[in-house]
Every structure is written in structure tokens, then in C-alpha cells.
Amino acid sequence: MAKVATTEALRFMTDCLKAVGTAAKAAQQQAELLIEADRLGHPSHGLNRLEFYVNDVESGACQPNNEPIILKETPSTAWIDANMVLGATASHFAMDVAISKAKQTGVGWVSVKGSNHNGMAGYWARQAANKGMIGMAFTNTSPLLAPTRSKQSALGTNPISVVAPGSDSETFYLDMATTAVSVGKIEMQRRKGEPLPSGWAQGPDGKETRDANLAFQTGCLMPLGGSEQTSGYKGYGLAAMVELFCGISSGSNYGHHIRSWSHSGEGGPANLGHCFVAIDPGCFAPGFGDRLADCMKHWRQLEPTDPSLPVLAPGDKEKEFAEKTDSEGSVSYVEQQIKSSAALAKRLNVKPMSVK
């Protein structure tokens, strides 16, 4: 692993996006989204994603300097056309609308079409939590989930995120794919040259594979829960629910109509759908923050099955990783990422990352 100063990694990502014509603000927002994933210990959604975004801008599939617009709204809802902008631009705009509506009515529910990949869903749910609200974020993605009983993918990893503020500086942070893992974790195993753990993906025969390259080429991730015998149909159902909130409600592409992204071959606009929700807990029973903090503290005090692995509350792992990252002032990348980033820097004629 190689260490890069956090500020240097942010500079590099911003420069790469600006090099292909992205305006400074949009480039900075997208880079901040990426560096936050690396900071929290989710490298699948950090620097790992940069070149995909650059390629979309270069191809014209993404138009980073357009502006999102509200197509329809009520006091509590909005339907937004992202107008092919970067996912961070669309998501900042949409979650700001949801938060504003929640301040007025208690709930803001926003559906977005015409967008692009918007990174960690939890990044957007946290925007509402930072304002004292319960935030939820959903997005559809390229079809990579193979429903139970199927050899073919038909839904995306379709993440679900809920973030809520508690008392005593506690934050409930849930961000999960509805597949066993995100496709980015398959990519990271390929970068490291390591096999997959059991239960992550299937090969072209519909059976489980631990070959990272084969899994990536096949493009079929196992649903959350794995096989039908271990309740994989629940992950399938959750992915379908996210599609209901995102692509189907927004009028964007959905499920099997979404283009391939990680896999080469298909281009054109992604036209992804997002859903952002902000809820004011003050509209309900008083003491929300205290009860949430009480729950999280109680969960941590439960007796673990393995004394070396204490029980965690949702968000503890990310918080611990972020504290370590911040104390060191750097993020870590595998050797293959450093090499591919250097190649990208050369292609775009930008200053490469300086490795510590």
C-alpha cells in the first residue's frame, strides 16, 4: 500500500476532472465525494471510480456544466431532471431541495432522473443528518445483480442509505448495497490480484465463483443473502424496492434498460435515477436523539461471540477509519491504483499524485 496526502489526492482528482472540461465547482464536488469514500475506508467508491467519471465526460455521456432543473413540485416533493450532470452536482442540488422542504413540512421526498453515478449513498444521506434530520438516499445502477434463480443480471447494486443524528455526538450511519458486495469490491480484488471471498458473485454458469476476473466479466453479483437457501430473495426484493423509488418513479432508465458502465462496450448517457429523503424527527415523539444514542451505546455493550471482535453500531467502522485517516493526513492506495493514476495523469496532462 502507498500513502498519499489527503489534500494531494483531492487535488489530483479535481485536476483530472477539470482537465476534461469540468467547471471548478463541479470538479471539486465530485472529487470531495471520491476522497470521502477513501477517507471512510471504502476504496471501491473513491479513486477507484475517477477514471470512469473522466471517461463519461470525455465521451459526452456526462455533461458536467449543465444545470439540474425542477420539473414538478409540491410542498413536500420534487421531481428533478439532472440534465446529465455529474452525480455529485445532481445530488447536492436534490438533497438541498429535500432538506428545504423538510424544514417547511417535516418531510422532503425528491426523485431525480437524467443523472450519473453518485458515489456512496451515505454521503448524501449524511447531508440531511448534518442539518439535524434523518436522511435517506437511494440510487439505481448498472444491472449487476442476478435475481435468485437467474443466471443473468437484471438489477443494479441499488444501494440503500439511512443516516440519523443522535445525542452525545452519536450518528447512525447505514450505507449498503442490495448485492452481497458492490461491484467496486470486485474491482479492488482484481487490482490486488486476490480471489473473491465466498458468496460474492457467480460465473456464466450461474454458480458461485471466486475468480475476480471471471466475476467481473460475467457481471453477476449475488444478491444480499446469497443463494435462495440463505434468503437471497430478500436482497433481490430490496433491490427491486430501490428501483421502484428511483428509476420507475423518476422516469429515468431502470433495471435492464440501464447501460453497462464498469464493463466496456456500451456508451451513451447513463440516465440514472436517484431518490433523496429528508425527515424532521422533531415532527414525532420528543427525545429522538437520546433514544438513538441509548440504542447505539447498548449495542456496543452486548457480549461478543469473539472477545477480539466487539459488537459495532452502524457507522462505527467508518468513524474509526476516518479518525485514523485524519490523524495521518493521508489515504492509502494499492500499487495498481498508483500506476493507473499515473497513466491517467499522463493521458490528461495533469500533475500526477505525489506518493509519500
C-alpha positions in Angstrom: 0.0 0.0 0.0 1.2 3.5 -0.8 0.2 6.6 1.2 -0.9 9.9 -0.5 -1.6 13.1 1.4 -5.4 13.5 1.5 -5.1 17.1 0.2 -2.9 15.8 -2.7 -5.3 13.0 -3.7 -8.2 15.6 -3.7 -6.1 17.9 -5.8 -5.3 15.2 -8.3 -8.9 14.1 -8.7 -10.1 17.7 -9.1 -7.4 18.4 -11.7 -8.3 15.3 -13.7 -12.0 16.3 -13.9 -11.1 19.9 -14.8 -8.7 18.7 -17.5 -11.6 17.2 -19.4 -13.6 20.5 -19.2 -15.5 20.2 -15.9 -16.0 23.6 -14.2 -14.1 24.1 -11.0 -17.1 23.8 -8.6 -18.4 20.6 -10.2 -15.0 19.1 -10.3 -14.3 19.9 -6.6 -17.7 18.5 -5.5 -17.1 15.2 -7.4 -13.6 14.9 -6.0 -14.8 15.6 -2.5 -17.3 12.7 -2.9 -14.5 10.4 -4.0 -12.0 11.3 -1.3 -14.6 10.9 1.4 -15.0 7.2 0.3 -11.3 6.7 0.6 -11.3 8.5 4.0 -14.0 6.3 5.4 -12.4 3.1 4.3 -14.5 2.4 1.2 -11.9 2.4 -1.6 -14.3 0.8 -4.1 -16.0 4.2 -4.4 -13.0 6.5 -4.1 -10.1 7.0 -6.5 -11.2 3.7 -8.0 -14.1 5.5 -9.7 -12.3 8.5 -11.0 -11.4 7.3 -14.5 -15.0 6.1 -15.1 -16.2 9.7 -14.5 -13.5 11.2 -16.6 -14.3 8.8 -19.5 -18.0 9.7 -19.3 -17.2 13.4 -19.5 -14.8 12.8 -22.4 -17.4 10.8 -24.3 -20.1 13.3 -23.8 -22.3 10.8 -21.9 -22.0 13.2 -19.0 -22.4 17.0 -19.4 -20.8 18.3 -16.2 -21.5 22.0 -16.8 -25.3 21.7 -17.3 -27.7 22.7 -14.5 -30.3 20.4 -12.9 -33.9 21.7 -13.0 -37.1 21.1 -11.0 -39.8 19.7 -13.3 -42.6 19.4 -10.8 -43.0 20.0 -7.1 -45.4 20.2 -4.2 -44.7 21.5 -0.6 -43.1 18.1 0.3 -42.0 16.6 -3.0 -40.0 17.4 -6.1 -39.2 15.7 -9.5 -35.8 16.8 -10.9 -34.1 16.4 -14.2 -30.4 16.3 -13.5 -29.7 17.2 -17.2 -26.8 14.7 -17.5 -24.6 16.4 -14.9 -22.1 14.7 -12.6 -23.7 12.7 -9.9 -22.3 15.0 -7.1 -23.8 18.1 -8.8 -27.2 16.4 -9.2 -27.2 15.0 -5.6 -26.2 18.2 -3.9 -29.0 20.0 -5.7 -31.6 17.4 -5.0 -30.8 16.8 -1.3 -30.7 20.5 -0.7 -34.3 20.6 -2.1 -35.3 17.7 0.1 -33.9 19.4 3.2 -35.5 22.7 2.4 -38.9 21.0 2.0 -38.5 19.0 5.2 -37.8 22.2 7.2 -41.2 23.5 6.0 -43.4 20.4 6.1 -41.5 17.8 8.1 -40.7 15.6 5.0 -38.9 16.2 1.7 -39.0 13.5 -0.9 -37.2 14.1 -4.2 -36.9 11.9 -7.3 -34.2 12.5 -9.9 -33.8 11.4 -13.5 -31.1 12.0 -16.0 -28.2 11.6 -13.6 -24.9 9.8 -13.4 -23.2 7.6 -10.8 -23.2 9.5 -7.5 -20.8 7.5 -5.3 -21.5 6.5 -1.8 -25.2 6.8 -1.0 -24.3 7.5 2.6 -22.6 10.7 1.6 -25.9 12.1 0.6 -28.0 10.9 3.5 -25.4 12.5 5.8 -26.2 15.9 4.3 -29.6 15.7 5.9 -28.2 14.3 9.2 -25.8 17.3 9.3 -28.9 19.5 9.4 -30.5 17.5 12.3 -32.7 15.4 10.1 -33.0 11.7 9.2 -31.5 11.4 5.7 -32.2 8.6 3.2 -30.6 8.1 -0.2 -31.3 5.5 -2.9 -29.9 5.1 -6.4 -30.1 2.6 -9.2 -27.0 1.5 -11.0 -25.9 -0.7 -13.9 -27.5 -4.1 -13.9 -25.2 -6.3 -12.0 -27.5 -8.2 -9.5 -28.6 -11.6 -10.6 -32.0 -12.3 -9.0 -32.4 -15.6 -7.3 -32.9 -18.5 -9.8 -31.3 -16.4 -12.6 -28.1 -16.7 -14.5 -28.3 -13.1 -15.7 -28.2 -9.7 -14.1 -31.4 -7.6 -14.2 -31.0 -5.0 -11.4 -28.2 -2.8 -10.1 -26.4 -3.0 -6.8 -29.1 -0.4 -5.8 -27.7 0.9 -2.5 -29.8 2.0 0.5 -28.6 4.5 2.9 -30.0 6.0 6.2 -28.1 8.4 8.4 -29.5 10.0 11.5 -28.1 12.3 14.2 -28.3 11.2 17.9 -27.4 12.9 21.2 -23.8 12.8 22.6 -22.3 13.1 19.1 -23.7 9.8 18.0 -24.6 9.2 14.3 -26.4 6.2 13.0 -24.8 5.5 9.6 -26.1 2.8 7.3 -24.9 2.5 3.7 -25.3 -0.9 2.0 -25.6 -2.3 -1.4 -28.5 -4.7 -2.0 -26.0 -7.1 -3.5 -23.6 -9.2 -1.3 -21.0 -6.5 -2.2 -20.6 -3.6 -4.5 -19.0 -4.2 -7.9 -16.2 -1.9 -6.7 -15.1 -4.5 -4.3 -14.8 -7.0 -7.2 -12.7 -4.4 -8.9 -10.5 -3.9 -5.9 -9.9 -7.7 -5.6 -8.8 -7.6 -9.3 -6.5 -4.7 -8.6 -4.9 -6.6 -5.7 -4.8 -9.9 -7.7 -6.7 -11.7 -5.0 -9.6 -14.2 -5.2 -13.1 -13.4 -4.0 -14.5 -14.5 -0.7 -17.3 -17.0 -1.0 -20.8 -15.6 -1.7 -19.9 -12.5 -3.7 -20.5 -13.4 -7.3 -21.4 -16.0 -9.9 -19.9 -17.1 -13.1 -21.6 -17.5 -16.5 -23.0 -20.9 -15.4 -24.9 -19.3 -12.6 -22.8 -20.9 -10.0 -20.7 -19.1 -7.4 -17.2 -18.1 -8.5 -14.2 -16.9 -6.5 -12.3 -15.8 -9.7 -12.4 -12.0 -9.6 -11.7 -11.6 -13.3 -14.4 -14.1 -14.3 -16.9 -12.4 -11.9 -16.2 -9.0 -13.4 -16.5 -10.3 -16.9 -19.8 -12.1 -16.1 -21.2 -9.1 -14.3 -23.5 -11.1 -12.0 -23.2 -10.3 -8.3 -25.0 -12.4 -5.7 -28.0 -10.6 -4.0 -27.7 -9.7 -0.3 -28.2 -13.0 1.4 -26.6 -15.1 -1.3 -28.5 -18.1 -2.6 -32.2 -18.8 -2.3 -31.4 -21.2 0.6 -29.8 -18.4 2.6 -32.5 -15.8 1.8 -31.0 -14.2 -1.3 -34.6 -13.4 -2.4 -34.6 -10.7 0.3 -31.7 -8.8 -1.3 -33.4 -9.2 -4.6 -36.6 -7.7 -3.1 -34.7 -4.8 -1.6 -33.0 -4.1 -4.9 -36.4 -4.1 -6.6 -37.8 -1.7 -4.0 -34.9 0.7 -4.7 -35.7 0.5 -8.4 -39.3 1.5 -7.5 -38.1 4.6 -5.7 -35.5 5.6 -8.3 -35.9 4.6 -12.0 -39.5 3.7 -12.1 -40.7 6.8 -10.1 -38.4 9.3 -11.8 -38.8 8.2 -15.4 -35.1 7.5 -15.7 -33.6 4.3 -17.1 -34.3 1.4 -14.8 -33.1 -2.2 -14.3 -32.3 -3.9 -17.5 -32.6 -0.7 -19.5 -29.6 0.9 -17.8 -26.4 0.9 -19.9 -23.3 -1.0 -18.8 -20.7 1.2 -17.1 -18.0 -0.8 -15.4 -18.0 -3.2 -18.4 -16.7 -1.8 -21.6 -18.8 -1.7 -24.8 -21.9 0.4 -24.2 -21.9 4.1 -24.1 -24.4 6.9 -24.2 -26.0 8.8 -21.3 -26.5 6.8 -18.1 -29.8 8.5 -17.2 -29.7 7.1 -13.7 -32.4 7.7 -11.1 -31.9 8.8 -7.5 -34.2 9.3 -4.6 -33.4 11.6 -1.6 -35.5 11.9 1.5 -35.1 14.2 4.5 -37.3 13.8 7.6 -37.5 16.1 10.6 -37.6 13.8 13.7 -39.0 16.8 15.6 -42.3 16.1 14.0 -42.6 13.0 16.0 -42.0 11.9 19.6 -39.6 14.2 21.6 -36.3 12.7 22.6 -35.3 11.1 19.3 -31.6 11.8 19.7 -31.5 10.5 23.2 -33.2 7.2 22.3 -31.0 6.7 19.3 -27.8 7.3 21.4 -29.1 4.9 24.0 -29.6 2.2 21.4 -26.2 2.6 19.9 -24.4 2.5 23.2 -26.4 -0.6 24.2 -25.5 -2.4 21.0 -21.8 -1.8 21.7 -22.1 -3.3 25.2 -23.6 -6.6 24.0 -21.4 -9.6 24.7 -19.5 -10.5 21.5 -19.2 -14.1 20.3 -15.5 -13.4 19.8 -13.9 -11.1 22.5 -11.5 -9.7 19.9 -14.4 -8.5 17.8 -16.6 -6.2 19.8 -20.2 -5.5 18.6 -20.3 -2.3 16.5 -23.1 0.2 16.0 -23.9 1.2 12.4 -21.2 3.8 11.4 -18.6 2.8 14.0 -16.3 1.2 11.4 -16.4 4.3 9.2 -15.9 6.6 12.1 -12.8 4.7 13.3 -11.3 4.6 9.9 -11.9 8.3 9.3 -10.2 9.2 12.6 -7.2 7.2 11.6 -7.1 8.8 8.2 -7.4 12.3 9.6 -4.7 11.7 12.2 -2.3 10.5 9.5 -3.4 13.1 7.0 -3.2 10.6 4.2 -5.2 7.9 2.3 -3.8 4.6 1.2 -3.9 3.0 -2.3 -2.8 -0.3 -3.7 0.2 -0.3 -6.1 -2.1 -0.9 -9.1 -4.1 2.2 -8.3 -0.9 4.3 -8.2 0.2 3.0 -11.6 -3.2 3.5 -13.2 -3.5 7.0 -11.7 0.0 7.9 -13.1 -1.2 6.7 -16.5 -4.3 8.8 -16.3 -2.3 11.8 -15.3 -0.1 11.4 -18.4 -3.1 10.9 -20.6 -4.8 14.1 -19.3 -1.5 16.1 -19.0 -2.0 16.8 -15.3 0.5 16.6 -12.4 0.5 13.1 -11.1 -0.2 12.3 -7.4 2.8 12.7 -5.2 3.3 9.5 -3.1 4.6 9.7 0.4 
